[in-house]
Amino acid sequence: MRNRILMFRKRVPRFPRQEAHKRIRLMGKGWRKPKGHHGRVKRLNHKHGYSPKIGYGTPAAYKNIHSSGLSVVEVANVDELSRINPETQGIKIKHIGNRKKMMIIKAAIEKKIRIFNVRKPEEFIAQHEKKKAEIKPVTEAKKK
């Protein structure tokens, strides 16, 4: 399964911005449609770079699938973990605060659900607890 997913990802060319090779500030930036009257990229002259088209899209069967073969589900709270099947799905934690993130990670570890956007969840929790322990005495001293 993994090889098929990677095969479809390899077919898409890179889409650099027009004249990105001449201007350093344009390197690594996302695609912008060329607007000039005489631009070679606008006229689709393929010697001067490819432009994005519908045909380069990923097939629907491979959308939202991680390279491990599990489908990706975005999660914003602990209640959403109940809908996830650990054998076929993994989670990606949305942009939320640290307190909620820790709750989601702990619950996911208990249910043996794979987390895609946290590398080593156990180490991440330990690191967070360590920082929390360092900050707590300082905040209590300020309150007094």
Backbone as CSV, one residue per row, in Angstrom:
resi,resn,N_x,N_y,N_z,CA_x,CA_y,CA_z,C_x,C_y,C_z
1,MET,0.827,-1.197,0.000,0.000,0.000,0.000,0.867,1.255,0.000
2,ARG,1.919,1.235,0.839,2.772,2.414,0.957,3.438,2.748,-0.375
3,ASN,3.899,1.737,-1.092,4.562,1.970,-2.372,3.616,2.600,-3.387
4,ARG,2.344,2.199,-3.370,1.367,2.777,-4.308,1.132,4.253,-3.991
5,ILE,1.046,4.584,-2.704,0.832,5.980,-2.301,2.016,6.827,-2.736
6,LEU,3.221,6.338,-2.465,4.418,7.088,-2.841,4.557,7.195,-4.350
7,MET,4.115,6.184,-5.082,4.188,6.211,-6.539,3.367,7.375,-7.087
8,PHE,2.168,7.579,-6.541,1.329,8.667,-7.025,1.887,10.029,-6.644
9,ARG,2.604,10.103,-5.515,3.174,11.377,-5.103,4.383,11.764,-5.950
10,LYS,5.106,10.792,-6.493,6.309,11.081,-7.276,5.984,11.684,-8.640
11,ARG,4.811,11.469,-9.152,4.473,11.912,-10.499,4.322,13.419,-10.623
12,VAL,4.062,14.115,-9.552,3.790,15.547,-9.604,5.106,16.319,-9.667
13,PRO,5.286,17.192,-10.675,6.516,17.986,-10.736,6.499,19.116,-9.719
14,ARG,7.650,19.719,-9.509,7.712,20.881,-8.626,7.202,22.089,-9.406
15,PHE,6.568,23.010,-8.716,6.032,24.204,-9.352,6.692,25.447,-8.767
16,PRO,7.901,25.791,-9.216,8.527,27.010,-8.697,7.866,28.249,-9.297
17,ARG,7.997,29.360,-8.608,7.457,30.604,-9.139,8.248,31.031,-10.364
18,GLN,7.633,31.845,-11.188,8.294,32.337,-12.393,9.522,33.143,-11.996
19,GLU,10.659,32.844,-12.634,11.943,33.497,-12.408,12.447,33.345,-10.978
20,ALA,12.075,32.263,-10.309,12.554,32.014,-8.948,14.054,31.741,-8.947
21,HIS,14.575,31.240,-10.061,16.008,30.968,-10.144,16.822,32.258,-10.218
22,LYS,16.195,33.386,-10.559,16.896,34.663,-10.658,16.795,35.484,-9.377
23,ARG,15.704,35.312,-8.638,15.468,36.135,-7.455,15.405,35.239,-6.216
24,ILE,16.347,35.454,-5.308,16.466,34.606,-4.126,15.209,34.697,-3.261
25,ARG,14.588,35.865,-3.214,13.418,36.028,-2.349,12.230,35.169,-2.804
26,LEU,12.250,34.723,-4.058,11.162,33.888,-4.572,11.430,32.392,-4.394
27,MET,12.654,32.024,-4.026,13.000,30.612,-3.861,12.217,30.003,-2.704
28,GLY,11.653,28.850,-2.923,10.946,28.148,-1.860,9.564,28.684,-1.562
29,LYS,9.158,29.741,-2.247,7.818,30.279,-2.026,6.821,29.440,-2.818
30,GLY,5.553,29.569,-2.478,4.519,28.813,-3.166,4.261,29.349,-4.562
31,TRP,3.482,28.620,-5.306,3.150,28.978,-6.681,2.294,30.230,-6.718
32,ARG,2.603,31.119,-7.656,1.763,32.273,-7.966,1.545,32.275,-9.464
33,LYS,0.325,32.514,-9.891,0.033,32.496,-11.309,0.713,33.676,-11.994
34,PRO,1.436,33.440,-13.111,2.099,34.534,-13.815,1.067,35.471,-14.445
35,LYS,1.266,36.785,-14.285,0.284,37.754,-14.762,0.802,38.603,-15.938
36,GLY,2.070,38.465,-16.285,2.642,39.309,-17.334,2.075,39.003,-18.717
37,HIS,2.192,39.986,-19.640,1.657,39.828,-20.996,2.437,38.799,-21.811
38,HIS,3.760,38.809,-21.674,4.596,37.986,-22.549,5.297,36.846,-21.807
39,GLY,4.854,36.515,-20.627,5.541,35.507,-19.819,5.529,34.129,-20.462
40,ARG,6.697,33.484,-20.472,6.795,32.155,-21.078,6.032,31.125,-20.252
41,VAL,6.072,31.274,-18.931,5.373,30.325,-18.066,3.864,30.484,-18.244
42,LYS,3.416,31.717,-18.413,1.985,31.961,-18.627,1.517,31.327,-19.930
43,ARG,2.364,31.375,-20.947,2.004,30.812,-22.252,2.201,29.299,-22.289
44,LEU,2.517,28.693,-21.137,2.654,27.246,-20.979,3.748,26.651,-21.853
45,ASN,4.854,27.352,-21.959,6.022,26.832,-22.645,6.754,25.943,-21.645
46,HIS,6.690,24.618,-21.821,7.134,23.698,-20.787,8.639,23.670,-20.562
47,LYS,9.407,24.281,-21.444,10.845,24.384,-21.178,11.103,25.324,-20.005
48,HIS,10.137,26.174,-19.732,10.330,27.204,-18.705,9.560,26.903,-17.432
49,GLY,9.197,25.662,-17.209,8.544,25.267,-15.964,7.100,24.865,-16.177
50,TYR,6.636,24.023,-15.287,5.260,23.536,-15.352,4.370,24.442,-14.518
51,SER,3.090,24.468,-14.878,2.142,25.193,-14.041,1.084,24.195,-13.563
52,PRO,0.535,24.403,-12.375,-0.423,23.452,-11.821,-1.687,23.323,-12.672
53,LYS,-2.141,22.099,-12.827,-3.362,21.821,-13.576,-4.137,20.737,-12.841
54,ILE,-5.381,20.542,-13.222,-6.238,19.563,-12.563,-5.665,18.154,-12.685
55,GLY,-5.045,17.844,-13.789,-4.535,16.501,-14.025,-3.461,16.054,-13.063
56,TYR,-2.800,16.995,-12.350,-1.748,16.631,-11.412,-2.305,16.218,-10.051
57,GLY,-3.608,16.284,-9.857,-4.204,15.979,-8.556,-4.032,14.526,-8.161
58,THR,-4.064,14.286,-6.879,-3.978,12.938,-6.354,-5.312,12.232,-6.567
59,PRO,-5.317,10.960,-6.944,-6.580,10.237,-7.092,-7.379,10.236,-5.784
60,ALA,-8.698,10.237,-5.896,-9.577,10.341,-4.726,-9.321,9.209,-3.727
61,ALA,-8.940,8.044,-4.202,-8.701,6.909,-3.309,-7.498,7.143,-2.403
62,TYR,-6.570,8.015,-2.803,-5.353,8.251,-2.036,-5.342,9.594,-1.320
63,LYS,-6.457,10.321,-1.337,-6.528,11.597,-0.619,-6.596,11.328,0.872
64,ASN,-5.981,12.186,1.658,-5.977,12.096,3.124,-5.468,10.748,3.626
65,ILE,-4.493,10.179,2.909,-3.885,8.936,3.368,-2.414,9.208,3.650
66,HIS,-1.981,8.816,4.834,-0.588,8.981,5.244,0.256,7.934,4.536
67,SER,1.554,8.151,4.446,2.419,7.199,3.757,2.455,5.842,4.460
68,SER,2.012,5.776,5.711,1.945,4.500,6.427,0.745,3.662,5.977
69,GLY,-0.197,4.279,5.232,-1.374,3.569,4.762,-2.627,3.862,5.581
70,LEU,-2.460,4.588,6.695,-3.608,4.952,7.526,-4.219,6.255,7.027
71,SER,-5.538,6.377,7.130,-6.171,7.633,6.729,-6.040,8.650,7.862
72,VAL,-5.905,9.921,7.509,-5.663,10.996,8.464,-6.986,11.643,8.860
73,VAL,-7.201,11.778,10.173,-8.389,12.441,10.706,-7.917,13.564,11.627
74,GLU,-8.430,14.783,11.400,-8.066,15.910,12.264,-8.928,15.896,13.514
75,VAL,-8.287,16.142,14.657,-8.965,16.068,15.942,-8.756,17.368,16.702
76,ALA,-9.831,17.884,17.323,-9.729,19.120,18.093,-10.040,18.911,19.571
77,ASN,-10.648,17.783,19.939,-10.902,17.502,21.354,-10.942,15.993,21.598
78,VAL,-11.007,15.626,22.877,-10.927,14.210,23.269,-12.148,13.420,22.804
79,ASP,-13.310,14.060,22.733,-14.528,13.356,22.340,-14.448,12.803,20.914
80,GLU,-13.698,13.475,20.056,-13.585,13.035,18.662,-12.767,11.753,18.515
81,LEU,-12.017,11.387,19.539,-11.225,10.149,19.484,-12.102,8.899,19.507
82,SER,-13.329,9.035,20.019,-14.210,7.867,20.109,-14.653,7.366,18.736
83,ARG,-14.595,8.251,17.707,-15.032,7.865,16.360,-13.925,7.229,15.538
84,ILE,-12.727,7.103,16.092,-11.570,6.673,15.307,-11.306,5.180,15.480
85,ASN,-11.050,4.525,14.353,-10.682,3.112,14.336,-9.156,3.036,14.253
86,PRO,-8.473,2.561,15.314,-7.003,2.578,15.330,-6.338,1.727,14.247
87,GLU,-7.056,0.743,13.699,-6.445,-0.117,12.687,-6.380,0.551,11.320
88,THR,-7.327,1.446,11.024,-7.367,2.053,9.693,-7.146,3.563,9.693
89,GLN,-7.182,4.201,10.885,-7.079,5.654,10.952,-6.041,6.092,11.971
90,GLY,-5.462,7.270,11.703,-4.573,7.927,12.646,-5.051,9.356,12.805
91,ILE,-4.490,10.068,13.791,-4.982,11.425,14.029,-3.910,12.477,13.778
92,LYS,-4.400,13.662,13.434,-3.559,14.848,13.331,-4.212,15.878,14.244
93,ILE,-3.484,16.340,15.260,-4.047,17.267,16.232,-4.069,18.663,15.624
94,LYS,-5.234,19.313,15.679,-5.372,20.662,15.128,-4.631,21.676,15.996
95,HIS,-4.610,22.931,15.567,-3.955,23.995,16.315,-4.787,24.351,17.529
96,ILE,-4.385,23.812,18.676,-5.092,24.077,19.922,-4.063,24.332,21.012
97,GLY,-4.526,24.675,22.197,-3.626,24.958,23.314,-2.969,23.702,23.862
98,ASN,-1.937,23.912,24.686,-1.165,22.793,25.226,-1.976,21.902,26.162
99,ARG,-2.864,22.485,26.958,-3.632,21.686,27.915,-4.509,20.666,27.191
100,LYS,-5.244,21.123,26.178,-6.093,20.214,25.400,-5.244,19.210,24.629
101,LYS,-4.117,19.689,24.109,-3.230,18.818,23.333,-2.730,17.663,24.196
102,MET,-2.343,17.965,25.442,-1.873,16.923,26.353,-2.979,15.908,26.644
103,MET,-4.213,16.392,26.826,-5.331,15.490,27.086,-5.562,14.551,25.903
104,ILE,-5.487,15.098,24.688,-5.691,14.287,23.483,-4.587,13.251,23.338
105,ILE,-3.348,13.658,23.561,-2.216,12.740,23.413,-2.307,11.592,24.412
106,LYS,-2.633,11.913,25.669,-2.750,10.861,26.689,-3.867,9.872,26.346
107,ALA,-4.992,10.399,25.889,-6.113,9.527,25.521,-5.765,8.677,24.302
108,ALA,-5.034,9.247,23.343,-4.643,8.506,22.141,-3.665,7.385,22.475
109,ILE,-2.769,7.635,23.423,-1.818,6.595,23.834,-2.564,5.439,24.494
110,GLU,-3.551,5.771,25.335,-4.340,4.724,25.992,-5.089,3.861,24.976
111,LYS,-5.648,4.511,23.944,-6.430,3.786,22.940,-5.564,3.226,21.813
112,LYS,-4.243,3.467,21.885,-3.269,2.989,20.890,-3.586,3.518,19.486
113,ILE,-3.837,4.826,19.423,-4.093,5.502,18.153,-2.822,6.217,17.739
114,ARG,-2.461,6.123,16.485,-1.236,6.753,15.982,-1.462,8.254,15.783
115,ILE,-0.468,9.057,16.253,-0.531,10.513,16.117,0.515,10.910,15.080
116,PHE,0.080,11.613,14.029,0.993,11.927,12.934,1.816,13.191,13.154
117,ASN,1.296,14.184,13.858,2.046,15.431,13.977,2.725,15.613,15.339
118,VAL,2.908,14.515,16.088,3.739,14.525,17.290,4.679,13.331,17.158
119,ARG,5.984,13.593,17.111,6.945,12.521,16.813,6.955,11.416,17.861
120,LYS,7.311,11.778,19.099,7.383,10.788,20.176,6.473,11.272,21.295
121,PRO,5.229,10.803,21.329,4.247,11.336,22.268,4.660,11.223,23.734
122,GLU,5.282,10.101,24.136,5.672,9.918,25.533,6.710,10.957,25.948
123,GLU,7.699,11.175,25.062,8.730,12.185,25.344,8.127,13.584,25.359
124,PHE,7.185,13.836,24.474,6.529,15.138,24.395,5.793,15.442,25.702
125,ILE,5.095,14.444,26.252,4.376,14.624,27.519,5.366,14.858,28.661
126,ALA,6.439,14.062,28.694,7.442,14.216,29.751,8.079,15.601,29.716
127,GLN,8.371,16.070,28.530,8.973,17.395,28.371,8.015,18.480,28.853
128,HIS,6.734,18.339,28.504,5.731,19.320,28.911,5.563,19.333,30.433
129,GLU,5.551,18.144,31.052,5.418,18.049,32.509,6.618,18.690,33.198
130,LYS,7.800,18.515,32.620,9.020,19.100,33.190,8.955,20.629,33.147
131,LYS,8.529,21.182,32.015,8.397,22.632,31.891,7.353,23.166,32.866
132,LYS,6.256,22.418,32.997,5.177,22.830,33.888,5.672,22.870,35.339
133,ALA,6.497,21.873,35.718,7.039,21.812,37.082,7.999,22.971,37.352
134,GLU,8.740,23.393,36.336,9.667,24.518,36.506,8.923,25.846,36.665
135,ILE,7.827,25.998,35.956,7.094,27.263,35.956,6.225,27.420,37.209
136,LYS,5.716,26.324,37.745,4.772,26.376,38.855,5.308,27.113,40.083
137,PRO,6.529,26.832,40.602,7.017,27.564,41.777,7.173,29.065,41.529
138,VAL,7.544,29.419,40.309,7.731,30.839,39.985,6.402,31.584,40.040
139,THR,5.347,30.970,39.489,4.039,31.620,39.496,3.456,31.707,40.896
140,GLU,3.716,30.691,41.741,3.233,30.730,43.111,3.943,31.816,43.910
141,ALA,5.226,32.024,43.633,5.993,33.065,44.331,5.481,34.459,43.936
142,LYS,5.082,34.628,42.692,4.554,35.908,42.228,3.209,36.229,42.871
143,LYS,2.406,35.185,43.137,1.096,35.393,43.751,1.196,35.906,45.177
144,LYS,2.265,35.504,45.877,2.434,35.915,47.280,2.941,37.296,47.345
